[in-house]
């Protein structure tokens, strides 16, 4: 987990990326509802870790889900090793090697003090031929290499250089990501020393190990997998992510890496990633803070038998786009389920807003409110705090038609307490591990959903001794 606050993130190419996103969103809009109805893949428990993942002493989240079965993705190999960024025994270095011709797209934090690896990836993916032949990804946990100036940038460059020499590619074809404590320069020699070990361990079937290797205060590894067809040919999509605190739109304190064997041009890949990140990774919040190192990278190895997709809006992407959305939303939900100290998984939906942007702002205000989140932790349906969170945004709200529901139970309607309010039923509902809050602000027809968790003493305990 990386600390200090941060504004939202954006794609590697802002102006071009936005145009592409709009084009693909228009093309795929008829399938939006289908995306949300899609089911998640069958999960099986992950194999036992060889060393303790994450931070010692943390209890596994009560909302944890098992790691899914993820088969090898053609054109991708993974290895983990212990570089020593943590004092305790655990793997903290993850390296992916990709087939020649693998394309890449990325979405990153817009933090004004962005980390050295974020700067590295944005610069190379944003170049004229960026993302056309990415050969490797290097991820370390335990050191964010953020707010480290020229020394941090040099460490990032040297890391890419060492990996490039070993894998026979250019420095620019190596992507980087880091997570951990801010203000500490990355000791790249620790990574270089482990590269021989990493190369000897490269395996296409090491997704669970990779998910554990990138953990910080996470209490369980996070992964997702889906399949789709492009013109009748099967393609696979797999992803892992980390993050449990400093989770908030946009992008959260998260690292997410998605790999597919589809053959997709980098501009199309960027459009797909930008389209789906808005309603997945940018729609979760744990504590309202975001990070210096937020990174989501997607790689397409092109090793499947499916035809190459080189045009934004290609109708053949329909099923693939839906499957990608499932993977990203599944990973985003797992981040919230592993929220530091979390005991409740909360879905906040705002209906009747004046615009999608207004709906999103209102939903985020509710989901980020410490008063709302502590009430949920106390299993208290204190809907007055939701009224507070809605009103403070200065977004259009019709007080006289405002309605609030917890699950199926009406708490308020027409701007007043519901005449059918049943305290006993509401209290029983609030004991559930998953809570749905729906608010209709009566100002229009737009809606938005944000997922969050409760705020407990556990969050304070975890962050109070984060560096100890």
C-alpha positions in Angstrom: 0.0 0.0 0.0 1.3 3.4 -0.9 0.3 6.4 1.1 -0.6 10.3 0.6 -3.6 11.6 -1.2 -4.0 11.9 -5.0 -6.3 13.2 -7.6 -7.8 10.9 -10.2 -5.8 9.1 -12.9 -6.0 9.2 -16.6 -4.9 7.2 -19.7 -1.5 7.4 -21.2 -2.8 9.5 -24.1 -5.4 11.9 -22.8 -6.8 13.6 -25.8 -6.6 10.6 -28.2 -7.6 8.2 -25.6 -10.8 10.1 -24.7 -11.8 10.2 -28.4 -11.2 6.5 -28.7 -13.1 5.7 -25.5 -16.1 7.7 -26.7 -16.1 5.8 -30.0 -16.0 2.4 -28.5 -18.5 3.3 -25.8 -20.9 4.3 -28.5 -20.3 1.1 -30.4 -20.7 -1.1 -27.4 -23.5 0.8 -25.6 -26.2 -1.8 -26.5 -24.3 -4.3 -24.5 -23.9 -2.3 -21.3 -26.7 -4.0 -19.4 -25.4 -7.4 -20.5 -22.1 -6.7 -19.0 -23.5 -6.1 -15.5 -25.6 -9.3 -15.6 -22.6 -11.5 -16.4 -21.6 -14.0 -13.9 -18.2 -14.5 -12.3 -16.1 -17.6 -13.0 -16.1 -20.6 -10.7 -13.4 -20.2 -8.1 -11.3 -22.8 -6.3 -9.0 -22.3 -3.3 -5.5 -21.1 -4.1 -2.6 -23.5 -3.4 -0.9 -22.9 -0.1 1.7 -20.2 -0.1 5.3 -21.2 0.3 5.9 -18.1 2.4 3.6 -15.8 4.3 1.9 -13.3 1.9 1.1 -9.8 2.9 1.9 -8.3 6.3 2.3 -10.8 9.2 -0.3 -10.8 11.9 -3.2 -9.6 9.7 -6.4 -11.7 9.8 -7.9 -12.7 6.5 -10.9 -10.5 5.7 -14.2 -12.0 6.6 -15.3 -10.9 3.1 -12.5 -12.8 1.3 -13.2 -14.9 -1.7 -11.1 -17.8 -2.9 -8.5 -17.4 -5.7 -10.0 -18.6 -9.0 -8.5 -21.3 -11.2 -6.5 -19.4 -13.9 -5.1 -21.5 -16.7 -1.9 -20.4 -18.6 -2.4 -17.6 -21.0 -0.5 -18.2 -24.2 2.5 -15.9 -24.7 2.9 -15.1 -21.0 5.2 -16.4 -18.4 5.5 -15.4 -14.7 8.0 -15.8 -11.9 8.3 -14.6 -8.3 11.2 -14.2 -6.0 12.2 -12.6 -2.7 14.2 -9.4 -3.3 14.2 -8.4 0.3 12.0 -5.3 0.4 10.3 -6.8 3.4 12.0 -8.0 6.6 9.9 -11.1 6.8 10.1 -14.1 4.5 7.9 -13.6 1.5 8.1 -13.1 -2.3 8.1 -9.4 -3.1 9.2 -9.4 -6.8 7.0 -10.5 -9.7 8.2 -10.6 -13.3 6.1 -11.3 -16.4 7.7 -12.2 -19.8 5.6 -11.8 -22.9 5.9 -13.1 -26.4 7.3 -10.8 -29.1 4.6 -8.5 -30.5 2.6 -8.3 -27.3 0.6 -5.0 -27.2 0.0 -3.0 -24.0 -2.3 -0.3 -22.7 -2.4 1.5 -19.3 -4.4 3.7 -17.1 -2.6 5.5 -14.2 -3.0 7.9 -11.3 -3.0 11.7 -12.0 -1.2 12.3 -8.7 1.0 15.4 -8.9 3.7 13.4 -7.1 3.4 10.3 -9.3 5.9 7.5 -8.7 8.9 6.8 -10.9 7.4 3.6 -12.3 4.2 5.4 -13.2 6.2 8.1 -15.0 8.2 5.4 -16.8 5.1 3.6 -18.1 3.2 6.7 -19.1 6.1 8.1 -21.1 6.7 4.9 -23.1 3.1 4.0 -23.7 2.3 7.6 -24.6 4.9 7.7 -27.4 4.0 7.4 -31.1 4.7 3.7 -31.2 4.0 3.0 -27.6 2.5 -0.3 -26.6 3.2 -2.1 -29.8 5.8 -4.6 -28.6 6.0 -4.9 -24.8 8.1 -7.8 -23.6 8.1 -7.6 -19.8 6.5 -6.3 -16.6 8.4 -6.0 -13.4 6.5 -5.4 -10.1 7.9 -5.0 -6.6 6.1 -4.7 -3.3 7.5 -3.0 -0.2 8.9 0.1 -1.8 6.7 2.6 -3.8 9.7 4.5 -5.3 7.5 7.6 -5.1 8.6 11.1 -4.1 12.1 10.0 -4.8 13.2 12.5 -7.4 16.0 11.7 -9.9 17.4 8.9 -7.8 14.1 7.1 -8.0 13.8 7.7 -11.8 17.4 6.4 -12.3 16.5 3.2 -10.2 13.5 2.6 -12.4 15.5 3.0 -15.6 18.3 0.7 -14.3 15.7 -1.9 -13.5 14.2 -1.8 -17.0 17.7 -1.9 -18.5 18.7 -5.0 -16.5 15.5 -6.9 -17.5 15.8 -5.8 -21.1 19.4 -7.2 -21.4 18.2 -10.5 -20.0 15.1 -10.8 -22.2 16.7 -9.4 -25.3 14.5 -6.3 -25.8 14.6 -2.5 -25.5 14.3 -0.7 -22.1 11.1 0.9 -23.3 9.6 -2.5 -23.8 9.7 -3.2 -20.1 6.8 -1.9 -18.0 7.3 -1.2 -14.2 5.1 -1.0 -11.2 5.8 -0.6 -7.5 3.8 -0.5 -4.3 4.8 0.1 -0.7 6.2 3.0 1.4 6.5 6.4 -0.1 9.7 8.4 0.1 12.1 5.5 -0.2 14.3 5.1 -3.3 14.1 1.7 -4.9 17.2 -0.4 -4.3 17.3 -1.8 -7.9 20.3 -3.9 -7.1 18.0 -6.2 -5.1 15.9 -6.8 -8.2 18.9 -7.3 -10.5 20.3 -9.8 -8.1 17.2 -11.9 -8.3 16.9 -11.9 -12.1 18.8 -15.2 -12.7 16.4 -16.9 -10.2 13.4 -15.2 -11.8 14.4 -16.4 -15.3 14.9 -20.0 -14.1 11.4 -20.0 -12.5 9.4 -18.5 -15.4 6.2 -20.5 -15.7 2.9 -19.9 -17.6 1.0 -21.4 -14.6 2.1 -19.0 -11.7 -0.9 -16.7 -11.4 -1.5 -17.4 -7.7 2.1 -16.9 -6.8 2.1 -13.6 -8.6 -1.1 -12.4 -6.9 0.6 -13.1 -3.5 3.8 -11.5 -4.5 2.3 -8.1 -5.1 0.4 -7.9 -1.8 1.1 -5.3 0.9 -1.6 -5.0 3.6 -3.9 -7.3 1.5 -5.1 -10.3 3.4 -5.9 -12.5 0.4 -4.6 -12.7 -3.2 -7.0 -11.4 -5.8 -7.5 -12.9 -9.2 -10.1 -13.3 -11.9 -10.5 -15.2 -15.2 -13.0 -15.2 -18.1 -13.2 -16.6 -21.6 -14.9 -15.1 -24.7 -14.9 -15.7 -28.4 -13.8 -13.4 -31.3 -15.3 -14.5 -34.6 -15.9 -17.9 -33.1 -12.3 -18.4 -31.8 -11.8 -18.7 -28.0 -9.7 -16.1 -26.2 -8.7 -16.0 -22.5 -8.5 -13.1 -20.1 -6.8 -13.3 -16.7 -6.1 -10.6 -14.1 -4.6 -10.1 -10.7 -4.8 -7.0 -8.5 -3.6 -5.7 -5.1 -5.0 -3.1 -2.8 -6.8 -2.9 0.5 -6.3 0.6 1.8 -6.1 4.0 0.2 -8.8 2.8 -2.1 -10.9 5.5 -3.7 -11.8 6.7 -7.2 -10.0 7.2 -9.3 -7.9 4.1 -9.6 -7.3 3.5 -5.9 -4.0 2.4 -4.2 -4.1 -0.5 -6.5 -2.0 -2.3 -9.0 -3.9 -4.4 -11.6 -2.5 -6.5 -14.4 -4.6 -8.1 -17.1 -3.4 -10.5 -19.8 -5.3 -11.8 -22.8 -4.1 -14.0 -25.7 -6.3 -12.0 -28.0 -4.7 -10.1 -30.9 -5.6 -6.4 -30.3 -4.0 -3.2 -31.5 -2.8 -1.0 -28.7 -5.2 1.8 -29.5 -8.1 -0.5 -29.3 -6.8 -2.1 -26.1 -6.4 1.4 -24.6 -10.0 2.2 -25.6 -11.4 -0.9 -23.9 -9.4 -0.4 -20.8 -10.5 3.2 -20.5 -14.1 2.3 -21.1 -14.4 -0.3 -18.4 -12.1 1.3 -15.8 -14.8 4.0 -15.2 -17.4 1.6 -13.8 -15.0 -0.9 -12.2 -11.7 0.3 -10.6 -12.9 3.9 -10.6 -16.1 3.0 -8.8 -14.7 1.6 -5.6 -13.6 3.3 -2.4 -12.4 2.1 1.0 -11.2 5.3 2.7 -11.5 8.2 0.3 -7.7 8.3 -0.3 -5.9 7.5 -3.5 -2.3 6.7 -4.2 0.9 7.9 -6.0 1.3 4.5 -7.7 -2.1 3.6 -9.1 -1.5 1.4 -12.2 -3.7 -0.8 -14.4 -1.9 -2.4 -17.3 -3.4 -4.7 -19.9 -1.4 -6.9 -22.2 -2.6 -8.7 -25.4 -0.1 -11.4 -26.5 -1.9 -12.3 -29.8 -1.2 -16.0 -29.5 -4.8 -17.2 -29.8 -6.3 -18.2 -33.2 -8.7 -15.3 -33.1 -8.3 -12.6 -35.8 -6.5 -9.4 -35.1 -8.7 -6.5 -34.1 -7.3 -3.2 -35.3 -10.4 -0.9 -35.3 -12.1 0.8 -32.4 -15.8 -0.1 -32.4 -15.3 -3.5 -34.2 -18.5 -5.4 -33.5 -16.5 -8.6 -33.1 -15.4 -7.2 -29.7 -18.9 -7.5 -28.2 -18.3 -10.7 -26.2 -14.7 -9.9 -25.4 -15.7 -6.5 -24.0 -18.3 -8.1 -21.8 -15.7 -10.7 -20.5 -13.2 -8.0 -19.8 -15.7 -6.0 -17.8 -16.4 -9.1 -15.7 -12.8 -9.6 -14.9 -12.2 -5.9 -14.0 -15.4 -5.6 -11.9 -14.6 -8.8 -10.1 -11.1 -7.5 -9.2 -12.5 -4.1 -8.2 -15.0 -5.8 -5.8 -12.2 -7.9 -4.3 -10.3 -4.7 -3.4 -13.3 -3.5 -1.4 -13.8 -6.9 0.2 -10.2 -6.7 1.4 -10.6 -3.1 2.7 -8.5 -2.6 5.7 -10.5 -3.7 8.7 -13.6 -4.2 6.6 -16.5 -6.4 7.8 -19.2 -5.2 5.4 -19.3 -5.0 1.6 -21.6 -2.1 0.6 -23.2 -1.2 -2.7 -24.3 2.4 -3.0 -26.7 3.3 -5.8 -27.9 6.8 -6.6 -31.0 7.1 -8.9 -32.9 10.1 -10.1 -29.8 12.3 -10.5 -29.5 15.3 -12.9 -26.6 13.7 -14.8 -24.3 10.7 -14.7 -21.6 12.9 -13.2 -23.9 14.2 -10.5 -25.0 10.7 -9.7 -21.5 9.5 -9.4 -20.5 12.5 -7.1 -23.5 11.8 -4.9 -22.8 8.1 -4.6 -19.1 8.8 -3.9 -20.1 11.3 -1.2 -22.2 8.6 0.6 -19.6 5.9 0.1 -16.7 8.1 1.4 -18.5 9.5 4.4 -16.8 8.3 7.7 -20.1 8.9 9.5 -22.0 6.7 7.0 -19.3 4.0 7.1 -19.0 3.9 10.9 -22.7 3.6 11.2 -22.6 0.6 8.9 -19.8 -0.9 11.0 -22.1 -0.5 14.0 -24.9 -2.1 12.1 -27.0 1.0 12.5 -29.3 2.1 9.6 -28.7 5.8 10.4 -30.2 7.2 7.2 -29.9 10.7 8.6 -26.1 10.4 7.8 -27.0 9.6 4.2 -29.1 12.7 4.0 -26.1 14.6 5.2 -23.8 13.0 2.7 -26.2 13.8 -0.2 -26.9 17.4 0.8 -23.3 18.4 1.3 -22.3 17.8 -2.3 -24.3 20.8 -3.6 -25.5 18.6 -6.5 -29.2 19.0 -7.5 -31.4 17.2 -5.0 -35.1 17.4 -4.5 -35.6 17.4 -0.8 -39.3 16.8 -1.0 -39.0 13.6 -3.0 -35.8 12.2 -1.6 -36.1 8.4 -0.9 -33.7 6.1 0.9 -33.7 2.3 1.1 -31.5 -0.3 2.8 -31.9 -3.4 0.8 -35.7 -4.0 0.4 -36.5 -1.8 3.4 -37.7 1.8 2.9 -36.2 4.2 5.4 -37.3 7.5 3.9 -39.7 8.5 1.2 -41.0 11.8 -0.2 -38.5 13.7 1.9 -39.6 12.2 5.2 -39.3 9.1 7.3 -41.2 6.2 5.8 -44.6 5.5 7.5 -43.8 1.8 7.1 -40.3 2.0 8.7 -39.7 -1.1 10.8 -36.7 -0.8 13.2 -36.6 -4.5 13.9 -36.4 -5.5 10.2 -33.9 -2.8 9.5 -31.6 -3.8 12.4 -31.8 -7.5 11.2 -30.8 -6.4 7.7 -27.9 -4.4 8.9 -26.3 -7.5 10.4 -25.8 -8.9 6.9 -22.2 -8.9 5.5 -23.4 -7.3 2.3 -25.5 -4.2 2.4 -27.3 -2.4 -0.5 -28.1 1.3 -0.1 -30.3 3.0 -2.7 -31.0 6.7 -2.8 -33.3 8.5 -5.2 -32.6 12.2 -5.3 -35.6 13.1 -7.5 -33.7 15.5 -9.8 -33.5 13.6 -13.1 -33.1 10.1 -14.6 -29.3 9.4 -14.2 -27.9 6.8 -11.9 -24.5 5.6 -10.7 -23.1 2.8 -8.4 -20.1 2.9 -6.1 -18.9 0.0 -3.9 -17.4 0.6 -0.5 -17.0 -1.0 2.9 -17.5 -0.1 6.5 -14.9 1.8 8.6 -13.8 -0.1 11.8 -11.2 0.1 14.5 -9.2 -2.4 12.4 -8.5 0.3 9.8 -6.9 2.5 12.4 -4.8 -0.4 13.8 -3.5 -1.4 10.4 -2.6 2.1 9.3 -1.3 3.2 12.7 1.6 0.7 12.6 1.9 0.5 8.8 5.7 1.1 8.8 6.4 -0.9 12.0 
